[in-house]
């Protein structure tokens, strides 16, 4: 049984790809996505191997509870946690109910584990970590088949594209996995160690094809960075356009890649790219240096201008609360959002995001982080940390409350922004901005393209 817990609101590749690989070897795994469908006790009760996919922080928090429920129903089942956050949290997961861990390019290891269980072999399995038998993340390139999505809920149950006043069904693919870079706060470098693996174009197009047949009119390329391999990315986008000229797409890329490959952006726009997600994180060069982001605050503004010139919306994501960000930095960040007309390009939850430091994070060894770092809280899958200015920690809590209340009410993003901006200006002792953003933006204004799932962690 393959169990997905949460994958950014998308139909989960974290179980669709293992399902396809297992099927090639003669297995017929059942599949469950508890993010959008009820927990299936019957499936859990008959499983001999339950693989709980934990590709991200939210998924691992949910996955532990799901695994506990599976164990209660089926005490003899072998529970394997698989994915990025399985590797990062291996010790805790194995101590709290997991029988094994698989990380990195893990599909082949999952097949080997399933075959070992089928044989009744309890010995070590290459690429599979067990209590007292740690295993390194699997970093051998796999030739992956087209993912098997047949048992997953309809694409209509997942995130949609909002554009031009309409909602369209959105698909999700990955043309590569892993990342070349070593951003210190990212969970990928501790596992992939600067490596990335290209997915064959025929596999990517096959996955797009089956999702278009299922109703998708937009595709998200969910690669950690679509431009790690710019030639491959451009070739995939061309093939997508040639076969499905009406299907649009979005992708994620680093600011430094948007700067380096700026001439490619008009070409991506011509091929149907509506927007790009990029982790700006901060305008402070001090913060960006501590995170080893590879760009500066000036680069963010330049990338924004380049994307706009190409006709592509740039949806920037931020981590405004870090140990090194000052109150002045925070107000400057909000001023930048207002000045650059980014209020509709930034999800309000982004104004409240606090640096997450998972086990294994490169930040743990950073001399700049060490004075602020607290204890590892295993059940939270993260270290605690405190800002040297307690007022910044208090501000983060207050902003999170405002963003949460706004989301619950379906509040206009501009209204939420104005509330956050006024709070930050008051905390900094600055005069309030005379003109509120909401007052100059019509409620029925056209919004830039976005997906309906605003979470990124």
N, C-alpha and C positions, 0 to 999 in steps of 0.2 A: 504494500500500500504506500502510495506517494501522497504526502500531505503538504499543501501550500497554506501558509498562514497570512501572508501579506506581501505584495510585490508592487508597491507604488500605485495601486489601483489598476494594474494591468492584468490581463490573463497570464498566469504565471509560467514563464519559461523554466523556472527552477524545478518544476515537475514535468513539464511537457518534453524537455530534452531527455531526462532520465527515462521517461516512459518509452520514448522512441528507441533508445539504446537497449533497454531491457527487452523490448519486443523483438529486436534483431536477434537476440540470443534465446528466443523461445519463451520468455516470460510474458505474462499478461497481467501487469499490475493494475490494481484499482487506483483511482485518483480522486482526491478530495481537496477542495479549496474552501477552507473554513472562513475566508474573508468575505465570501459572497453566498455561501450555502450552508445549511445546517450540518453540524457534525453527524456523521453516519456511523452509529454504533455497530451496525451489522458488519460494515466493512472493517471496522477496527477489531471486532471480535474474532474475525476469521483470519486475520493477517498473521503470517509467520515473521515477516520483516516489515517494519513500519519506518519509512524514511521521512523525517520531518525537515522540510526545506527552510533554512534560515539564512537567506541572502542579505539581510539587512537588520538593523537594530530593532525596529518594531517587530519584525518577524520572529526574532529569537525570544523576545519577551512573551509573545503570544505562543510560540512553539513549545516552551517549557510547560505551560498549562495544558496544551493539547497533548503532549507526551504523557503527562500525569494522568490524563483522562483515558488515554489508550491503555496505559499500564493497569489501571483499575479494572477495565473491562477485560483485559487479556494479559494476565500476569506473565505468561510464558513468551510473549512476543519479543523479538529483538528490535530495539529502538535505535535507529541511527540518525544523528543530526548531520545534515549535509549543507554546505554552502560557506560563504565568506565568514559569517559570524560563528559557524561551528569551529573553524580553525582558531579564531581569536579567543573563543571561550571554552576551548576543549576541556580544560581541567574542571571547570565548574559544571559543565554539562555531563561529563562522565561521572562526577560525584553526586549528581542530582537526578539519576534515573536513566541517563543515556548508556547504551551498551557499546556504541562506537561512534566515531567521528570521521567524516570525509570532507576534505576541503580542496580548493583550487579547481582544476579540471577533473572533476570527480566521477564522471559517468562510468568510466571503465572500472574504477574501484568499487562502485556500487554493484556493477554486474558481478565482479569477483566475489563480493560479499554475499550476494544472493545465491550464487552457485555454491559457495561454501556452506551456507545454511541448508541448501537443497541436499548436499552430500552428508550433512551432519558433521561437518568438519569444524571444530572449535578452535583450530590453530590460527596463527597470524595470517592476515590477508594483506598483500602489498597495497599501500596507500590508504589503509584503514587503521585509524587510531583506536585503541582500547585501553581500559584501565591498566596502568603499568606497561603499556605498549604504545608509546606515542608514535605518531606518524607525521612526517612533513607533508605540507600541502602538495597535491599532485600538480606538477608543472610540466607534464609531457603533452605535446600537442595531440589532440584527438581529431579524427575526421568525423565530424558530427553529421548525423542524418537530419532530415527535416523533422522538427519537433512534432510529437504526437499530441494534438489538442482535442482528440475526438471525445474524451471523457470529461472535458472541462465545461463549465457553464458557458452559455452563449456570450459572445463578445458584447452584446447589448447590456450585460450585467456589470461591465467594467467602465473605466474612465472613457469619456467622450471628448471629442474636439468641440470647442466653442469658437465659432468664427462667423462673422457677418450675420449675427443674430440667429444662427442655427446651431444645432447640436448634431454632430456626425459620429458614427461608430468609428472607433480608433483601434488599430492593431498595434502590436508591439513585437519588434524583432531585435536581435543583436547581431551585428556584422563582425564583431570582435569581442574578446573577453580579456580582462586584465588591463594593465596600463603601463606605459613607459616611465611614468613620473613617480616622484617620491614625496608628494605633498604630505607634510608631517601629520596632519589631522585626519587624513583619509584612511579608511580601513583597508583599502586595496593594497598599498605597498607592503605592509607586513606579511601579506599572503602571497602576492604575485611577484614581489621583489624586482619591480621594474620590467617585467615581461608582459607581453600581450600576445594573443593568439587570434589570428584572422580566421573567420568562418568562411568556407568556400562560397563564392557568389551564387552558385546553383542552389545551395542550401538556404541561403538568405532569401533568394527569390522564390524558392518553393514554399517557404514559410509565409512570405507576403502573399503569394498566390492563394494559399488556402484561407487566409484571413480575409482577403478581398472577396473570395467566394462566399465567405460567411457574413459579408456585409460591411467590411471595413472600407472607409473612404479616406482614411488618413492613417499614416504609419509613424510610430515613434521608433527611431533607432536608439535603443537603450544602452548602447556601448558606453562604458565609463568615459571614453573620449572618442568620438567618431573620427576625429582628425589625427589620431595616433598613426593611422595609415591613410594619408589623404588620397593617394592614388586609388586604393581599394574603395574608399568611401565614394569617390567621384564615379567610379565604374559601377558600383551598386546603384547609386542614384540615377545614373543614365539608364541602366536596365529597367529600373522601376518605372521611369518616365516612358520608356519605349513600349513597355507592355501595358502599363496602366496610366495613360496620360492625364486622367482626371483625379488620380490619387495624389494627395499632398503628403508632406512629411515634416518632421522636426528631428533635431538631434542635439546632443550635448557635446560641448567642446570647451577646452581651457581658453582663457583670455589670451595666453601667449600664442596658442595655435590660431586664434582668430586674427591676431596681429601678423603672425608669420605667413599665414595662408590667406591673407586678405584678398588677393586676386581671385580666389576660388569662390568667394561669397556670391558675386553676381551670377556665376555659373550654377551654383546650388539654387539660387532664387529662380532662375530660368527653368530648372528641373522640378520645381514645385515645393521648395523649402519655405514654410510659412514662418517658423520661428526657431531660434536656437536657445537652449538653456546653457548658461555658463556660470560657474561658481566664482563670482567676484570676491566674496567673503568680506572684504573690508576695503576702505579707501586709504587706510593708514599704511604707509610703507613699512613702519615698524612691525605692525601686526603681520603684514604679508611676508616679511622677511622671516619672522619666527615660524610661520606656517610653511615656509619654503614653497610659496605658490608659483614663483616664476614670472610674476608680473608686478607692476606698480599701480598706484592709484591713477596715474596719468594714462597707463595702458588701458584701463577700464573705459575711460572717457573716449579714447581713440577707437577702441573696438566697437563701442556703441555707435560712434559716428560712421564707421565703416559699414556696420550692419544696416544702419538706416539708409545709407547711400545705396546699398544693394537691394533695398526693399524688403529686408528680413527683420522681423521683430526680435529683439534680444531680451530674453527673460532672465534677468540676473538673480542669482541666489546669494544669500548673505549669511554670515555668522557674526553678527555685530557685537555679541558679548563674549569676549575672551579676556584673559588676565591682563592683557597689554592695551586694550582699548580704553581710552579715557572718555569721560562724559563729553568733552569737547568733540572727540572723534564721532561719538554717537549723534550729536546734533548736526555735525557736518555731513554725516551720512544721510540723515533725513533731509537736510537742505538740498543735497545733491539729487535725491529722489524727486523732490518737488521741482527743482530748477530744470531738470532734464525731462520732465513730464513722464516719469516712470511709475507713477502711482498705479496705473492699470497694468503695468508689467511686473510688479512685485506682489506676490501673495502676502497679505497682511501678517501671516504667521512668521514670515521672514524677519519682521522687525523685532521679534522676541527670541530668536534662536541663540542658544547658549552652546559654547564649544563642548562637544562630546569627546571624551577620551576613553576609548574602549581598551580592554586588555590587549597587550601587544602593540599598541599605538606607538609610532615613532616619537610622539611627543613625550612619552614617559622618560625617555633617555635625554630629552632636551634640557640643557642647563637653564634655558630661559623659562621652562615650565616648572622645573623642580621646586622653586620656592613657593609655588602656589598649589602644588599637587597634594591632595589628601589621600585617603585610603581607597583601595579598590573595593567596591561594593558588588560582590559577585551576582547577587540577585537583581541588580540594576544593570549589570553588564557594562560597567563604566567606573572610572575613578571620579571621586569628588574633587572639586577645586574651589578656591575662594579668590575673589578679586581683591587686590590690595585696598581698594576703596569700597567699603561695605555698601555705600550708596548705589554703586553700579549693580550689585546683586539685588538690592531692593527694587531698583528701576526695572531690571529684567523681569522680576515677578509681576510688577504692576503692568508692564507692557504685555506680557503673556495673558494676563487677565483681560485686558482691553481687546486683544486680538481674538481671544476665545469667545468673549461676549459678542463681538461683532460677527464672528462666523455663525454663532448660534442664531442670531437675529437675521442673518442674510443681509447684513449692513453693506452699503456701498463702500468699496475699498477706499474711496477718497475721504469718507466720513471717519473711518477707522484711522486712516493715516493722520488726519487732522487732530484726532484725540491723542494719538501717540506723540505727534510733533509738539503739541501744546504742553504735554506732560514733561517731555525732555527739555524744552526751553525753560519751563518753570524750574526744573531741577538744576539747570545750569545758571539760573539767575539772569537769563536773557529775556529781552522784551518779546512778547508774543508776536508772531508774524501777523501783520495787519490784515492780509487777505488769506482766507482759508482756501485750500485747494478745492474743496467740495463746492464752494460758492462760484467758481469759474468753470466747473465741469457740469454739463447737463446730465441729468440722470439717465436719459435715453441715448447718451453718446455712444458711438461705435467703440467697442473694446478691441484691443489687439487679440490675436489668436492665442488660445490657451487650452490646456487639458483641464478637465473638471476635478482632477485629484491634485490638491495643492501641497501635499506632503512630500518630503524629499529624503527621509531618513529611515 
